Amino acid sequence: MFLDIGTRAPNSQNTIKIDNSIRMGVNVLCDLNKFPYPFKDNSFQTVRIWDYLEHLDDIVKVTEEIYRILKAGGTFKIMVPHFSNYYAFTDPTHKHFFGLKTMDYFIPTTITYSLGYTTAKYEKIRTTIGFPDEARGLKKFILKLINKFPEYYERYFAFIFPASGIYYELRAIK
C-alpha cells in the first residue's frame, strides 16, 4: 500500500492520497502539521511526498510520523526544491530549504544523526540532485557531473548551475 502526501505525487494503484485541502483525487483530508496522522503504525510499504515537505512546519516531526506509519523496510520518497532553485526562496509558503545532507539527520550512520534530533532511523538508498529524467543535452551532462561530485557541486557551483530539485529515497530501519 502506498501513501502519497500532496496531490503532485504520481498516480498509482493501491494508493491513498492525503492532503490538507480538498483537491481532485484526495482520499483523506488532514492537517499535515498535526500529529498523529490518521493511520495505524506500520501501515504503508511506501510513502511519497512530492513538492510538499518544504511547506510543512516541522520536518523532524513529519519524518518521524512517516517512520511510524511505514512498515519495516518501507521506503520514504521525497522530492523538494533544491536550495539553489530560484523558486525555493521566492515562494512565500516555503518554510525549509534542502540540500545533499538534509536527510542525514535521520540516518544513524551519519555524524549528524548523533546530534539526537530524532529516534527515527532510515537508511539512505539514494539522493539525486536535479531531475535527470527531464534533462536533455548539455543539462543532462551537467546533472550527471553534479551527481558524480555532489558535495563539490553544492559548495562551489550550486548558484552558478542551480538545480531544480533534490530527490531522496530512504528505507525505514525498524
Backbone as JSON, one array per atom type, in Angstrom:
{
  "sequence": "MFLDIGTRAPNSQNTIKIDNSIRMGVNVLCDLNKFPYPFKDNSFQTVRIWDYLEHLDDIVKVTEEIYRILKAGGTFKIMVPHFSNYYAFTDPTHKHFFGLKTMDYFIPTTITYSLGYTTAKYEKIRTTIGFPDEARGLKKFILKLINKFPEYYERYFAFIFPASGIYYELRAIK",
  "N": [[0.84, -1.18, 0.0], [0.5, 2.23, -0.8], [1.19, 5.58, 0.26], [0.49, 8.78, -0.67], [1.5, 12.0, -0.18], [0.16, 15.09, -0.56], [-1.01, 16.29, -3.72], [0.58, 16.21, -5.95], [2.18, 14.04, -6.24], [3.02, 11.12, -8.17], [0.39, 9.28, -9.78], [-0.84, 6.06, -8.86], [-1.85, 2.59, -8.6], [-3.41, 1.11, -5.68], [-3.07, 3.21, -3.88], [-3.28, 5.71, -1.41], [-4.24, 9.0, -1.19], [-3.33, 11.9, 0.53], [-4.01, 15.09, 1.83], [-4.08, 18.58, 2.82], [-6.09, 20.12, 1.86], [-9.09, 20.28, -0.08], [-8.86, 18.61, -2.98], [-8.78, 17.37, -6.34], [-8.89, 13.88, -6.4], [-8.0, 13.37, -3.79], [-8.01, 11.24, -1.03], [-8.02, 11.34, 1.74], [-8.58, 13.89, 3.96], [-6.58, 16.03, 5.78], [-4.82, 17.85, 8.28], [-1.58, 18.27, 7.85], [0.29, 19.22, 9.56], [-0.44, 18.49, 12.03], [-0.35, 15.97, 14.5], [-1.08, 12.65, 15.67], [-0.98, 11.29, 12.27], [-3.88, 10.02, 10.54], [-3.54, 7.1, 10.53], [-2.72, 3.68, 11.18], [0.13, 2.32, 12.97], [2.88, 1.09, 11.04], [1.61, 0.84, 8.49], [2.11, 1.29, 5.74], [3.9, 0.45, 2.76], [5.25, 2.17, 1.11], [5.82, 5.65, 1.25], [5.23, 8.65, -0.32], [6.24, 11.96, -0.89], [5.8, 14.75, -2.64], [7.04, 17.81, -3.6], [6.08, 19.14, -1.27], [6.93, 18.84, 1.38], [8.54, 21.01, 2.02], [6.73, 22.95, 2.67], [5.65, 22.37, 5.12], [5.49, 22.64, 8.76], [7.36, 21.37, 10.6], [9.97, 19.5, 9.87], [11.31, 17.38, 11.14], [9.36, 16.25, 12.89], [7.41, 15.49, 10.99], [8.86, 13.63, 9.48], [9.37, 11.72, 11.45], [6.74, 10.91, 11.92], [6.1, 9.79, 9.46], [7.88, 7.68, 9.57], [6.72, 6.21, 11.64], [4.33, 5.26, 10.45], [5.28, 3.78, 8.34], [6.05, 0.51, 7.16], [8.43, -1.93, 8.4], [11.42, -1.68, 6.65], [10.16, -0.28, 4.69], [9.8, 2.27, 2.14], [10.61, 5.74, 1.92], [9.98, 8.33, -0.08], [11.04, 11.35, -1.34], [10.58, 14.46, -2.86], [11.76, 17.63, -3.38], [12.27, 21.22, -3.75], [15.61, 22.08, -4.62], [18.06, 23.85, -2.66], [19.34, 25.72, -4.27], [17.58, 26.42, -6.22], [15.84, 28.96, -7.74], [13.12, 29.42, -7.16], [12.84, 28.21, -4.71], [13.41, 30.03, -2.73], [11.8, 32.22, -3.41], [9.13, 31.54, -3.19], [6.66, 32.35, -1.0], [5.44, 30.56, 0.71], [7.17, 28.55, 1.32], [8.93, 26.95, 3.88], [11.26, 25.67, 4.49], [14.54, 24.65, 3.37], [16.47, 22.6, 1.18], [19.24, 20.41, 0.93], [22.01, 18.34, -0.08], [22.69, 16.9, 2.28], [20.55, 17.12, 4.03], [18.66, 15.13, 4.85], [20.29, 13.45, 6.23], [20.2, 13.68, 8.97], [18.51, 11.79, 9.87], [19.66, 9.38, 9.55], [21.36, 6.83, 10.94], [24.08, 6.17, 10.47], [25.41, 8.49, 9.95], [27.22, 11.45, 10.96], [25.63, 13.59, 11.74], [23.28, 12.47, 12.71], [23.93, 11.73, 15.26], [23.53, 13.99, 16.75], [21.11, 13.84, 17.92], [18.46, 14.65, 17.25], [16.3, 13.11, 16.59], [14.63, 9.9, 16.91], [13.89, 8.34, 14.89], [14.84, 6.06, 12.35], [16.53, 5.72, 9.38], [17.75, 4.31, 6.33], [19.87, 5.45, 3.81], [18.93, 5.2, 0.53], [19.21, 6.46, -1.93], [20.26, 9.69, -3.15], [19.49, 12.27, -5.28], [20.48, 15.02, -7.08], [18.77, 17.51, -8.82], [16.7, 16.71, -11.67], [17.33, 14.26, -13.52], [15.91, 12.71, -15.43], [14.32, 14.49, -16.77], [16.04, 16.1, -18.12], [17.89, 17.25, -21.0], [20.47, 17.06, -23.51], [23.11, 19.34, -22.93], [22.36, 20.04, -20.32], [21.68, 17.57, -19.23], [24.19, 16.32, -19.2], [25.53, 18.03, -17.4], [24.03, 17.54, -15.05], [24.67, 14.85, -14.62], [27.37, 15.13, -14.0], [27.17, 16.76, -11.71], [25.91, 14.95, -9.94], [27.85, 13.06, -9.73], [29.8, 14.3, -8.28], [28.57, 15.47, -5.84], [28.89, 16.89, -3.33], [30.99, 18.66, -3.83], [29.81, 20.11, -5.88], [27.65, 21.38, -4.46], [29.08, 23.01, -2.69], [30.63, 24.75, -4.34], [29.46, 25.31, -6.89], [26.67, 25.47, -6.93], [25.1, 27.8, -7.1], [25.88, 28.77, -9.49], [25.22, 26.9, -11.43], [22.24, 26.29, -10.96], [20.13, 23.8, -9.43], [17.03, 22.2, -10.13], [15.62, 20.61, -8.3], [15.71, 18.23, -5.55], [16.0, 14.81, -4.85], [15.2, 12.34, -2.54], [15.6, 9.06, -1.36], [14.68, 6.9, 1.06], [15.01, 4.18, 3.42], [13.09, 2.64, 5.89], [14.38, 1.7, 9.01], [13.66, -0.69, 11.23]],
  "CA": [[0.0, 0.0, 0.0], [1.23, 3.48, -0.93], [0.59, 6.82, 0.74], [1.01, 9.96, -1.35], [1.2, 13.23, 0.54], [0.06, 16.13, -1.58], [-1.59, 15.74, -4.94], [1.53, 16.23, -7.06], [2.85, 12.74, -6.35], [2.48, 10.38, -9.32], [-0.74, 8.38, -9.51], [-0.6, 4.63, -8.99], [-2.87, 1.79, -7.94], [-3.17, 0.82, -4.26], [-2.54, 4.43, -3.31], [-4.13, 6.64, -0.68], [-3.72, 10.36, -1.29], [-3.69, 12.71, 1.7], [-3.65, 16.49, 1.65], [-4.78, 19.42, 3.8], [-7.17, 20.87, 1.21], [-9.88, 19.45, -0.99], [-8.36, 18.65, -4.36], [-9.17, 16.18, -7.08], [-8.13, 12.66, -6.14], [-7.59, 13.21, -2.4], [-8.84, 10.28, -0.3], [-8.06, 11.68, 3.16], [-8.34, 15.3, 4.26], [-5.86, 16.02, 7.05], [-3.82, 18.89, 8.51], [-0.33, 17.51, 7.93], [1.1, 19.79, 10.64], [-0.97, 17.95, 13.29], [0.02, 14.57, 14.65], [-0.63, 11.71, 14.64], [-1.78, 11.16, 11.06], [-4.96, 9.06, 10.8], [-3.18, 5.77, 10.06], [-2.1, 2.81, 12.18], [1.57, 2.04, 12.84], [3.31, 0.08, 10.06], [0.53, 0.69, 7.52], [2.45, 1.52, 4.34], [5.18, -0.01, 2.21], [5.9, 3.34, 0.52], [5.23, 6.97, 1.43], [5.84, 9.62, -1.24], [5.86, 13.36, -0.67], [6.34, 15.48, -3.79], [6.85, 19.26, -3.56], [5.16, 19.42, -0.17], [7.62, 18.86, 2.68], [9.07, 22.36, 2.24], [5.63, 23.8, 3.15], [5.2, 21.94, 6.46], [6.14, 23.35, 9.86], [8.43, 20.68, 11.32], [10.45, 18.37, 9.08], [11.65, 16.27, 12.03], [8.12, 15.59, 13.32], [6.79, 14.85, 9.83], [9.67, 12.45, 9.13], [9.1, 10.73, 12.5], [5.39, 10.39, 11.7], [6.21, 8.89, 8.3], [8.56, 6.49, 10.1], [5.74, 5.45, 12.42], [3.34, 4.59, 9.61], [5.94, 2.89, 7.38], [6.41, -0.85, 7.58], [9.89, -2.17, 8.45], [11.97, -1.8, 5.3], [9.39, 0.54, 3.76], [10.56, 3.38, 1.55], [10.15, 7.11, 2.03], [10.47, 9.02, -1.27], [10.84, 12.78, -1.13], [11.06, 15.37, -3.89], [11.61, 19.01, -2.92], [13.19, 22.12, -4.46], [16.99, 22.2, -4.11], [18.26, 25.21, -2.14], [19.83, 26.63, -5.31], [16.47, 26.74, -7.11], [15.33, 30.33, -7.55], [11.79, 29.39, -6.56], [12.9, 27.74, -3.33], [13.41, 31.21, -1.86], [10.81, 33.23, -3.77], [7.78, 31.11, -2.81], [6.49, 32.76, 0.39], [4.9, 29.47, 1.52], [8.24, 27.6, 1.65], [9.45, 27.15, 5.23], [12.53, 24.95, 4.64], [15.37, 24.52, 2.17], [17.03, 21.26, 1.2], [20.49, 20.13, 0.24], [22.5, 16.96, -0.15], [22.78, 16.23, 3.59], [19.41, 17.44, 4.89], [18.04, 13.94, 5.43], [21.29, 12.7, 7.02], [19.85, 13.76, 10.39], [17.67, 10.62, 10.15], [20.43, 8.2, 9.13], [22.26, 6.55, 12.06], [25.49, 6.04, 10.08], [25.99, 9.81, 9.7], [27.59, 12.19, 12.17], [24.55, 14.49, 12.15], [22.29, 11.71, 13.47], [24.39, 11.69, 16.65], [23.07, 15.19, 17.43], [19.96, 13.41, 18.72], [17.21, 15.34, 16.92], [15.22, 12.16, 16.34], [14.89, 8.48, 17.12], [13.55, 7.66, 13.63], [16.06, 5.55, 11.71], [16.41, 5.4, 7.97], [18.94, 4.02, 5.54], [19.81, 6.2, 2.56], [19.01, 4.4, -0.69], [19.89, 7.36, -2.88], [19.95, 11.11, -3.21], [19.8, 12.76, -6.62], [20.3, 16.46, -7.26], [18.18, 17.76, -10.13], [15.82, 15.66, -12.18], [17.98, 13.83, -14.75], [14.96, 12.17, -16.41], [13.73, 15.59, -17.52], [17.1, 16.88, -18.76], [18.35, 16.92, -22.35], [21.68, 17.7, -23.99], [24.12, 19.85, -22.0], [21.83, 19.98, -18.95], [21.79, 16.17, -18.8], [25.61, 16.11, -18.91], [25.85, 18.77, -16.17], [23.42, 16.82, -13.93], [25.49, 13.65, -14.36], [28.58, 15.61, -13.33], [26.74, 17.19, -10.37], [25.63, 13.79, -9.08], [29.1, 12.32, -9.53], [30.53, 15.05, -7.26], [27.52, 16.34, -5.29], [29.36, 17.8, -2.28], [31.77, 19.68, -4.53], [28.82, 20.94, -6.57], [26.94, 22.26, -3.53], [30.0, 24.0, -2.1], [31.26, 25.69, -5.26], [28.79, 25.58, -8.16], [25.21, 25.39, -6.83], [24.45, 29.04, -7.55], [26.29, 29.02, -10.89], [24.35, 25.97, -12.17], [21.22, 25.88, -9.98], [19.36, 22.58, -9.66], [15.59, 22.4, -9.93], [15.14, 19.94, -7.09], [16.51, 17.15, -4.99], [15.19, 13.62, -4.6], [15.75, 11.44, -1.53], [14.89, 7.79, -1.17], [15.13, 6.35, 2.33], [14.38, 2.93, 3.85], [12.87, 2.62, 7.34], [15.06, 0.65, 9.77], [12.87, -0.95, 12.44]],
  "C": [[0.89, 1.24, 0.0], [0.45, 4.61, -0.28], [1.28, 7.95, -0.01], [0.55, 11.19, -0.59], [1.26, 14.38, -0.46], [-0.39, 15.52, -2.89], [-0.63, 15.73, -6.11], [2.29, 14.93, -7.21], [2.23, 11.97, -7.5], [1.36, 9.43, -8.91], [-0.31, 6.92, -9.68], [-1.73, 3.88, -8.29], [-2.46, 1.54, -6.49], [-2.59, 2.02, -3.53], [-3.63, 5.21, -2.58], [-3.47, 8.0, -0.8], [-4.24, 11.17, -0.11], [-3.2, 14.13, 1.45], [-4.45, 17.3, 2.67], [-5.84, 20.31, 3.15], [-7.88, 19.95, 0.22], [-9.36, 19.67, -2.41], [-8.78, 17.36, -5.04], [-8.27, 15.0, -6.72], [-7.68, 12.46, -4.71], [-8.56, 12.26, -1.7], [-9.04, 10.68, 1.16], [-7.7, 13.16, 3.3], [-7.74, 15.39, 5.65], [-4.92, 17.22, 7.11], [-2.5, 18.18, 8.78], [0.66, 18.11, 8.93], [0.61, 19.32, 12.01], [-0.75, 16.44, 13.33], [-0.83, 13.92, 15.75], [-1.52, 11.78, 13.39], [-2.78, 10.02, 11.27], [-4.7, 7.66, 10.23], [-2.54, 4.99, 11.2], [-0.6, 2.7, 11.93], [1.77, 0.99, 11.76], [2.25, -0.19, 8.99], [0.98, 0.67, 6.06], [3.83, 0.95, 3.97], [5.97, 1.17, 1.64], [5.1, 4.59, 0.87], [5.99, 7.91, 0.51], [5.32, 11.0, -0.91], [6.58, 14.2, -1.72], [6.01, 16.96, -3.63], [5.88, 19.68, -2.46], [5.88, 19.59, 1.17], [8.13, 20.26, 3.01], [8.01, 23.32, 2.78], [5.2, 23.49, 4.58], [6.05, 22.57, 7.55], [7.4, 22.67, 10.39], [8.86, 19.41, 10.59], [10.75, 17.16, 9.98], [10.38, 15.53, 12.45], [7.42, 14.87, 12.17], [7.54, 13.57, 9.49], [9.51, 11.35, 10.18], [7.71, 10.1, 12.32], [5.36, 9.45, 10.5], [6.86, 7.58, 8.74], [7.56, 5.6, 10.85], [4.79, 4.66, 11.52], [3.95, 3.71, 8.51], [6.16, 1.51, 7.99], [7.93, -0.94, 7.67], [10.38, -2.39, 7.03], [11.21, -0.99, 4.27], [10.2, 1.72, 3.28], [9.82, 4.71, 1.7], [10.79, 7.87, 0.87], [10.06, 10.48, -1.19], [11.38, 13.54, -2.34], [10.73, 16.79, -3.44], [12.5, 19.91, -3.78], [14.57, 22.08, -3.81], [17.2, 23.64, -3.65], [18.73, 26.19, -3.19], [18.74, 27.04, -6.3], [15.93, 28.13, -6.75], [13.99, 30.34, -6.81], [11.77, 28.85, -5.13], [12.8, 28.91, -2.36], [12.31, 32.21, -2.18], [9.39, 32.83, -3.39], [7.58, 31.43, -1.33], [5.91, 31.66, 1.29], [5.96, 28.42, 1.87], [8.82, 27.96, 3.02], [10.83, 26.55, 5.42], [13.24, 24.84, 3.29], [16.18, 23.24, 2.3], [18.3, 21.16, 0.37], [20.85, 18.67, 0.39], [22.39, 16.24, 1.2], [21.6, 16.5, 4.52], [18.84, 16.2, 5.58], [19.03, 13.08, 6.21], [20.98, 12.71, 8.51], [18.99, 12.57, 10.84], [18.37, 9.31, 9.84], [21.51, 7.91, 10.17], [23.75, 6.45, 11.71], [26.15, 7.39, 9.8], [26.29, 10.53, 11.01], [26.45, 13.08, 12.66], [23.45, 13.76, 12.94], [22.64, 11.71, 14.96], [24.0, 12.95, 17.43], [21.78, 14.94, 18.22], [18.66, 14.14, 18.44], [16.03, 14.4, 16.82], [15.63, 10.75, 16.74], [14.5, 7.68, 15.88], [14.85, 7.25, 12.94], [15.76, 5.13, 10.28], [17.78, 5.03, 7.41], [18.79, 4.8, 4.24], [19.94, 5.23, 1.39], [19.69, 5.22, -1.77], [19.42, 8.79, -2.69], [20.38, 11.57, -4.6], [19.5, 14.25, -6.68], [19.81, 16.68, -8.68], [17.29, 16.6, -10.53], [16.36, 15.2, -13.53], [17.04, 13.29, -15.82], [14.36, 13.26, -17.29], [14.76, 16.35, -18.35], [17.46, 16.35, -20.15], [19.68, 17.62, -22.62], [22.67, 18.08, -22.9], [23.64, 19.76, -20.55], [21.94, 18.56, -18.4], [23.24, 15.84, -18.42], [25.99, 16.78, -17.59], [25.26, 18.05, -14.96], [24.17, 15.54, -13.6], [26.75, 14.05, -13.59], [28.26, 16.05, -11.89], [26.57, 16.0, -9.45], [26.83, 12.87, -8.92], [29.92, 12.96, -8.4], [29.57, 16.0, -6.53], [27.99, 17.3, -4.19], [30.15, 18.96, -2.88], [30.82, 20.66, -5.24], [28.16, 21.91, -5.58], [27.84, 23.33, -2.93], [30.4, 25.1, -3.08], [30.43, 26.1, -6.48], [27.27, 25.67, -8.09], [24.52, 26.66, -7.34], [24.92, 29.47, -8.93], [25.42, 28.17, -11.82], [23.27, 25.47, -11.21], [20.47, 24.63, -10.41], [17.88, 22.85, -9.39], [15.12, 21.79, -8.62], [16.12, 18.91, -6.59], [15.56, 16.02, -4.6], [15.92, 12.74, -3.58], [14.91, 10.18, -1.53], [15.52, 7.13, 0.04], [14.39, 5.06, 2.63], [14.28, 2.94, 5.37], [13.57, 1.43, 7.98], [14.29, 0.49, 11.07], [13.28, -2.27, 13.04]]
}
